[in-house]
């Protein structure tokens, strides 16, 4: 046992004459470096304890020669992925994944499928309904359909996480490192980032558009069809660039999307590269926080403007815009419910406050997708204007069906006239 001996360095080959050693404990030492071939001579080693030791240069090769190793003890759960053949590894979980499963919590393993289905079903339904039913404001409809497409990508991301959780069920640690470094993990992480950022920017754009229409009602600030299309394309291109930037320079960003089992870079830790930390902070506490402040300021100004002008203007002039603004308030409220915990989580992680992985998992699976699930309801299904158009559309369909049935009956009467009495 060499634990708690203030050892800072183990020289290469220091264990050269201990090939028959079965137990080794070097825990709780301020080691600054462990060589890749440090344990190569331990062919009979059965238990290795490296608890409370940071291993920034950890790799699968470091433990590959330990063919008889059955128990290993690390400081962090993520190190377990570098020893895929051991029977037991501790700690057994990081709150996100366990030794056996990609998703640690059985409730979330079920919930991920439920949320994914709700998101995809709701957004696809709105896309179909908005595409089929004519709207007075086509520009607004274009933005909503675009938002639904972005939100739907979050549902696709959750479906993939659920599918890979099933694939690795019972033996996740054998595949953990390969999974987090795989192209599949990088792509679905990129998909989640694309969905998140495009959704945030679209919501900001739609809020600003509504702000200009309500606060400055006598100015022609409403964008035309071409302008709206250009704005939407720009938002999608910018969101795509934000999502793929970490692929460009592995030296700067490292394995940006593959730092946990759910492939989403929400939590910062000491293993995160400085470039990746700056980038992640710029996105979540820069762009997203700035967008959130703009949205809150815009709606505060809108309600103040409506309250101020309603006393002198005719009420029906503002009824339509006010009803939309009230509906948008609930969207902003859900945004606050979604993003406030994320901002706090990011700030705490930057301050190096220890955050349980379970909290991160709940945020990624439940809190982050909450907007994607609720936006179709708030933007379309609950709006009075959409409900009226839907009723008119259904009535028109019923009338057409009734006319066809009547015409068919008349045709049958003429074809088969009844005999005279």
C-alpha positions as CSV (number, residue, x, y, z in Angstrom):
1,X,0.0,0.0,0.0
2,X,1.5,3.3,-1.1
3,X,-1.6,5.5,-0.4
4,X,-1.3,8.8,1.4
5,X,2.5,9.1,1.0
6,X,2.7,12.5,-0.7
7,X,4.2,10.8,-3.8
8,X,4.3,13.3,-6.6
9,X,6.0,11.2,-9.3
10,X,6.4,7.5,-10.1
11,X,9.4,7.0,-12.3
12,X,9.2,4.9,-15.4
13,X,10.0,1.3,-14.7
14,X,9.8,1.7,-10.9
15,X,7.6,-1.4,-10.6
16,X,9.8,-3.5,-12.9
17,X,10.5,-6.3,-10.4
18,X,6.9,-6.7,-9.1
19,X,5.3,-8.7,-11.9
20,X,3.6,-11.1,-9.4
21,X,1.9,-8.2,-7.5
22,X,-1.9,-8.8,-7.1
23,X,-2.9,-5.6,-5.2
24,X,-1.7,-2.0,-5.7
25,X,-3.0,1.0,-3.9
26,X,-1.5,4.4,-4.8
27,X,-4.6,6.5,-3.8
28,X,-4.5,9.9,-2.2
29,X,-1.1,10.9,-3.6
30,X,-0.5,14.3,-5.3
31,X,0.7,12.6,-8.5
32,X,1.4,15.0,-11.3
33,X,1.9,12.4,-14.1
34,X,1.4,8.7,-14.7
35,X,3.3,7.2,-17.6
36,X,1.3,5.3,-20.3
37,X,3.4,2.1,-19.6
38,X,3.4,2.6,-15.8
39,X,1.5,-0.6,-15.2
40,X,2.6,-2.8,-18.1
41,X,4.5,-5.3,-15.8
42,X,1.5,-6.1,-13.6
43,X,0.3,-9.0,-15.6
44,X,-1.1,-10.7,-12.4
45,X,-2.6,-7.6,-10.9
46,X,-6.2,-8.1,-9.7
47,X,-7.0,-4.9,-7.9
48,X,-5.8,-1.3,-8.6
49,X,-6.7,1.7,-6.5
50,X,-6.0,5.2,-7.9
51,X,-8.6,7.1,-5.9
52,X,-8.3,10.9,-5.5
53,X,-5.7,11.0,-8.3
54,X,-6.2,13.2,-11.4
55,X,-5.0,11.5,-14.6
56,X,-5.2,14.1,-17.4
57,X,-3.3,11.9,-19.8
58,X,-5.4,8.8,-19.2
59,X,-5.8,6.4,-22.1
60,X,-7.0,2.8,-22.8
61,X,-3.3,1.8,-23.5
62,X,-2.5,2.6,-19.8
63,X,-4.5,-0.4,-18.6
64,X,-4.5,-2.7,-21.7
65,X,-1.8,-5.1,-20.3
66,X,-3.7,-5.7,-17.1
67,X,-5.5,-8.8,-18.4
68,X,-6.2,-10.2,-14.9
69,X,-7.5,-7.0,-13.4
70,X,-11.0,-7.4,-11.9
71,X,-11.4,-4.3,-9.7
72,X,-10.2,-0.8,-10.2
73,X,-10.9,2.4,-8.2
74,X,-10.7,5.9,-9.7
75,X,-11.4,9.5,-8.6
76,X,-13.9,10.0,-11.4
77,X,-16.4,7.8,-13.1
78,X,-15.4,8.9,-16.6
79,X,-12.1,7.2,-16.1
80,X,-13.9,3.8,-16.0
81,X,-14.4,4.0,-19.7
82,X,-10.6,3.6,-20.2
83,X,-10.6,0.2,-18.5
84,X,-13.5,-1.5,-20.4
85,X,-12.6,-5.1,-19.5
86,X,-12.7,-4.9,-15.7
87,X,-15.6,-6.5,-13.8
88,X,-16.0,-3.8,-11.3
89,X,-15.1,-0.1,-11.4
90,X,-15.7,2.6,-8.8
91,X,-17.2,5.2,-8.6
92,X,-20.1,3.4,-10.2
93,X,-21.8,6.5,-11.7
94,X,-21.3,10.2,-12.5
95,X,-25.0,10.8,-12.1
96,X,-25.4,10.7,-15.9
97,X,-24.3,7.2,-16.8
98,X,-23.6,4.0,-14.7
99,X,-21.2,1.1,-15.2
100,X,-24.2,-0.7,-16.9
101,X,-26.3,1.9,-18.6
102,X,-25.9,5.1,-20.6
103,X,-28.7,6.8,-18.6
104,X,-28.3,6.3,-14.9
105,X,-31.9,6.9,-13.8
106,X,-34.6,4.4,-14.8
107,X,-37.2,7.2,-14.7
108,X,-35.2,9.2,-17.2
109,X,-34.6,6.1,-19.4
110,X,-38.4,6.0,-19.9
111,X,-38.9,9.7,-19.8
112,X,-36.5,10.4,-22.6
113,X,-38.8,8.5,-25.0
114,X,-41.9,10.2,-23.7
115,X,-40.4,13.7,-24.1
116,X,-39.0,12.8,-27.6
117,X,-42.4,11.6,-28.8
118,X,-44.3,14.6,-27.4
119,X,-41.8,17.0,-29.0
120,X,-41.8,15.3,-32.5
121,X,-45.6,14.7,-32.5
122,X,-46.4,18.3,-31.4
123,X,-44.1,20.0,-33.8
124,X,-44.8,17.9,-36.8
125,X,-48.6,18.4,-36.2
126,X,-48.1,22.1,-36.1
127,X,-46.0,22.1,-39.3
128,X,-48.7,20.1,-41.1
129,X,-51.6,22.3,-39.8
130,X,-49.8,25.6,-40.5
131,X,-48.9,24.4,-44.0
132,X,-52.5,23.3,-44.8
133,X,-54.5,26.2,-43.2
134,X,-54.2,29.6,-44.8
135,X,-53.0,32.4,-42.5
136,X,-53.4,36.2,-42.7
137,X,-49.8,36.7,-41.7
138,X,-47.7,34.3,-43.8
139,X,-44.4,35.8,-42.5
140,X,-45.3,34.8,-39.0
141,X,-46.3,31.3,-40.2
142,X,-42.9,30.9,-41.9
143,X,-41.1,31.8,-38.6
144,X,-43.3,29.4,-36.6
145,X,-42.8,26.5,-39.0
146,X,-39.0,27.2,-38.9
147,X,-39.2,27.2,-35.1
148,X,-41.0,23.9,-35.1
149,X,-38.4,22.4,-37.4
150,X,-35.7,23.5,-34.9
151,X,-37.6,22.1,-31.9
152,X,-38.2,18.8,-33.7
153,X,-34.5,18.3,-33.9
154,X,-34.4,18.2,-30.1
155,X,-36.9,15.4,-30.2
156,X,-34.7,13.5,-32.8
157,X,-31.7,14.0,-30.5
158,X,-33.6,12.5,-27.5
159,X,-34.7,9.5,-29.7
160,X,-31.1,8.8,-30.5
161,X,-30.0,9.0,-26.9
162,X,-32.8,6.6,-26.0
163,X,-31.9,4.2,-28.8
164,X,-28.2,4.1,-27.8
165,X,-29.2,3.6,-24.2
166,X,-31.0,0.5,-25.2
167,X,-28.1,-0.6,-27.4
168,X,-25.6,-0.5,-24.6
169,X,-28.0,-1.7,-21.9
170,X,-26.2,-3.8,-19.3
171,X,-22.7,-3.3,-20.7
172,X,-22.2,0.5,-21.2
173,X,-18.7,0.7,-19.7
174,X,-17.4,-1.7,-22.4
175,X,-18.4,0.8,-25.0
176,X,-18.3,4.1,-23.1
177,X,-15.1,5.6,-24.4
178,X,-15.7,4.4,-28.0
179,X,-19.2,5.9,-27.8
180,X,-18.2,9.3,-26.5
181,X,-15.4,9.5,-29.2
182,X,-17.7,8.2,-31.9
183,X,-19.0,10.1,-34.9
184,X,-22.5,9.3,-33.8
185,X,-22.1,11.0,-30.5
186,X,-20.5,14.0,-32.1
187,X,-23.3,14.3,-34.6
188,X,-26.2,14.0,-32.2
189,X,-24.5,16.5,-29.9
190,X,-24.1,18.9,-32.8
191,X,-27.8,18.3,-33.6
192,X,-28.9,19.3,-30.0
193,X,-26.7,22.4,-30.2
194,X,-28.2,23.4,-33.6
195,X,-31.7,22.9,-32.2
196,X,-31.0,24.9,-29.1
197,X,-29.3,27.9,-30.8
198,X,-31.7,28.2,-33.7
199,X,-34.6,28.0,-31.4
200,X,-33.2,30.8,-29.2
201,X,-32.4,33.0,-32.1
202,X,-35.8,32.5,-33.8
203,X,-37.6,33.3,-30.6
204,X,-35.6,36.4,-30.2
205,X,-36.3,37.5,-33.8
206,X,-40.0,36.9,-33.4
207,X,-40.1,38.8,-30.2
208,X,-38.3,41.8,-31.7
209,X,-40.7,41.7,-34.7
210,X,-43.7,41.8,-32.4
211,X,-42.0,44.5,-30.2
212,X,-41.7,46.8,-33.2
213,X,-45.3,46.2,-34.3
214,X,-46.7,47.0,-30.8
215,X,-44.4,49.7,-29.5
216,X,-44.2,51.5,-32.9
217,X,-47.7,50.7,-34.5
218,X,-47.6,53.6,-36.9
219,X,-44.2,52.7,-38.4
220,X,-43.9,50.1,-41.2
221,X,-41.4,47.9,-39.4
222,X,-43.0,44.6,-40.5
223,X,-40.6,42.6,-42.6
224,X,-41.7,41.5,-46.1
225,X,-41.7,37.9,-47.4
226,X,-38.1,38.1,-48.9
227,X,-36.8,39.8,-45.8
228,X,-38.3,37.2,-43.5
229,X,-36.9,34.4,-45.6
230,X,-33.4,36.0,-45.5
231,X,-33.6,36.4,-41.7
232,X,-34.6,32.8,-41.3
233,X,-31.9,31.5,-43.6
234,X,-29.3,33.6,-41.8
235,X,-30.4,32.2,-38.4
236,X,-30.2,28.6,-39.6
237,X,-26.7,29.2,-41.2
238,X,-25.5,30.9,-38.0
239,X,-26.8,28.1,-35.8
240,X,-25.2,25.5,-38.1
241,X,-21.8,27.4,-37.8
242,X,-22.1,27.6,-34.0
243,X,-22.8,23.8,-33.8
244,X,-20.0,22.7,-36.1
245,X,-17.2,25.0,-34.9
246,X,-15.9,22.5,-32.3
247,X,-15.2,20.0,-35.2
248,X,-12.7,22.4,-36.9
249,X,-9.9,22.3,-34.3
250,X,-9.5,19.3,-32.0
251,X,-6.5,20.8,-30.4
252,X,-8.5,23.8,-29.2
253,X,-11.9,22.1,-28.4
254,X,-10.8,18.5,-27.7
255,X,-13.7,16.0,-27.6
256,X,-16.2,18.8,-27.2
257,X,-19.5,16.9,-27.6
258,X,-18.2,13.6,-26.2
259,X,-17.4,14.7,-22.6
260,X,-20.3,12.8,-21.2
261,X,-22.7,10.0,-22.2
262,X,-25.5,12.3,-23.5
263,X,-23.1,14.1,-25.8
264,X,-24.1,17.6,-24.7
265,X,-21.5,20.1,-23.4
266,X,-23.4,21.8,-20.7
267,X,-21.2,21.2,-17.7
268,X,-17.6,22.5,-17.4
269,X,-14.9,20.8,-15.4
270,X,-11.1,20.8,-15.0
271,X,-10.7,18.3,-17.9
272,X,-12.3,20.7,-20.4
273,X,-9.8,22.5,-22.6
274,X,-9.5,26.3,-22.2
275,X,-10.7,26.9,-25.7
276,X,-13.8,24.7,-25.3
277,X,-14.6,26.4,-21.9
278,X,-14.4,29.9,-23.5
279,X,-16.5,28.8,-26.4
280,X,-19.1,27.1,-24.3
281,X,-19.3,30.1,-21.9
282,X,-19.6,32.5,-24.9
283,X,-22.6,30.5,-26.2
284,X,-24.5,29.9,-23.0
285,X,-23.6,32.9,-20.9
286,X,-23.0,35.2,-23.9
287,X,-25.3,34.7,-26.8
288,X,-28.1,32.9,-25.0
289,X,-28.1,35.2,-22.0
290,X,-28.1,38.2,-24.2
291,X,-31.0,36.9,-26.2
292,X,-32.9,36.2,-23.0
293,X,-32.3,39.7,-21.7
294,X,-33.6,41.1,-25.1
295,X,-36.7,39.0,-24.9
296,X,-37.5,40.1,-21.3
297,X,-36.8,43.8,-22.1
298,X,-39.0,43.6,-25.3
299,X,-42.0,42.2,-23.5
300,X,-41.7,44.6,-20.6
301,X,-41.7,47.5,-23.1
302,X,-44.6,45.9,-25.0
303,X,-46.9,45.7,-22.0
304,X,-45.9,49.1,-20.8
305,X,-46.7,50.6,-24.3
306,X,-50.0,48.8,-24.5
307,X,-51.0,49.9,-21.0
308,X,-50.1,53.5,-21.8
309,X,-51.8,53.8,-25.1
310,X,-54.9,51.8,-24.4
311,X,-56.4,54.7,-22.4
312,X,-56.5,57.0,-25.4
313,X,-56.8,54.6,-28.4
314,X,-59.7,52.5,-29.4
315,X,-59.4,49.1,-27.8
316,X,-60.1,47.0,-30.9
317,X,-57.0,48.5,-32.6
318,X,-54.8,46.8,-30.1
319,X,-56.9,43.7,-29.4
320,X,-55.1,41.5,-31.9
321,X,-51.6,42.5,-31.0
322,X,-52.3,42.4,-27.3
323,X,-53.7,38.9,-27.4
324,X,-50.5,37.8,-29.2
325,X,-48.3,39.6,-26.7
326,X,-50.1,37.9,-23.8
327,X,-49.6,34.5,-25.5
328,X,-45.9,35.4,-26.1
329,X,-45.6,36.2,-22.4
330,X,-46.2,32.6,-21.5
331,X,-43.6,31.6,-24.0
332,X,-41.1,33.9,-22.4
333,X,-42.1,32.5,-19.0
334,X,-41.4,29.0,-20.1
335,X,-38.1,30.3,-21.5
336,X,-37.2,31.7,-18.1
337,X,-38.1,28.3,-16.5
338,X,-35.8,26.6,-19.1
339,X,-32.8,28.9,-19.3
340,X,-32.5,30.2,-15.7
341,X,-31.4,26.8,-14.3
342,X,-29.0,26.4,-17.3
343,X,-27.4,29.8,-16.7
344,X,-27.0,29.0,-13.0
345,X,-25.6,25.6,-13.8
346,X,-23.0,27.0,-16.2
347,X,-22.0,29.8,-13.7
348,X,-21.6,27.3,-10.9
349,X,-19.5,25.0,-13.0
350,X,-17.2,27.9,-14.1
351,X,-16.8,28.7,-10.4
352,X,-15.7,25.1,-9.9
353,X,-18.6,24.3,-7.6
354,X,-19.2,20.5,-7.6
355,X,-22.4,19.7,-9.4
356,X,-24.0,16.3,-9.2
357,X,-24.2,14.6,-12.6
358,X,-27.9,13.7,-11.8
359,X,-28.7,17.4,-12.0
360,X,-27.0,17.7,-15.3
361,X,-28.9,14.7,-16.7
362,X,-32.3,16.1,-15.5
363,X,-31.4,19.5,-17.1
364,X,-30.5,17.9,-20.5
365,X,-33.4,15.4,-20.6
366,X,-36.2,17.5,-19.0
367,X,-35.5,21.2,-18.6
368,X,-33.6,21.9,-21.8
369,X,-36.3,20.3,-24.1
370,X,-39.3,21.9,-22.2
371,X,-39.5,24.8,-24.7
372,X,-39.4,22.4,-27.7
373,X,-42.4,20.5,-26.2
374,X,-44.4,23.6,-25.2
375,X,-43.8,25.9,-28.2
376,X,-46.2,24.1,-30.5
377,X,-49.0,24.5,-27.9
378,X,-48.2,28.1,-27.1
379,X,-47.6,29.2,-30.6
380,X,-50.4,27.5,-32.5
381,X,-52.9,25.1,-30.8
382,X,-54.0,27.5,-28.0
383,X,-54.3,30.7,-30.2
384,X,-57.8,31.9,-30.9
385,X,-57.0,33.0,-34.4
386,X,-55.7,29.6,-35.3
387,X,-58.7,27.9,-33.7
388,X,-61.0,30.1,-35.7
389,X,-59.2,29.3,-39.0
390,X,-59.3,25.6,-38.1
391,X,-63.0,25.7,-37.4
392,X,-63.7,27.5,-40.7
393,X,-61.5,25.0,-42.6
394,X,-63.4,22.1,-41.0
395,X,-66.8,23.7,-41.8
396,X,-65.7,24.2,-45.4
397,X,-64.7,20.6,-45.6
398,X,-68.0,19.5,-44.1
399,X,-69.9,21.6,-46.6
400,X,-68.0,20.2,-49.5
401,X,-68.6,16.7,-48.2
402,X,-72.3,17.5,-47.8
403,X,-72.6,18.9,-51.3
404,X,-70.8,15.8,-52.7
405,X,-73.3,13.5,-50.9
406,X,-76.3,15.5,-52.1
407,X,-75.0,15.6,-55.7
408,X,-74.5,11.8,-55.5
409,X,-78.0,11.2,-54.3
410,X,-79.5,13.4,-57.0
411,X,-77.4,11.6,-59.6
412,X,-78.7,8.2,-58.3
413,X,-82.3,9.5,-58.5
414,X,-81.9,10.5,-62.1
415,X,-80.2,7.3,-63.0
416,X,-82.8,5.1,-61.2
417,X,-86.1,6.9,-61.4
418,X,-88.9,5.3,-59.3
419,X,-91.7,3.7,-61.4
420,X,-95.0,5.7,-61.6
421,X,-97.8,4.5,-59.3
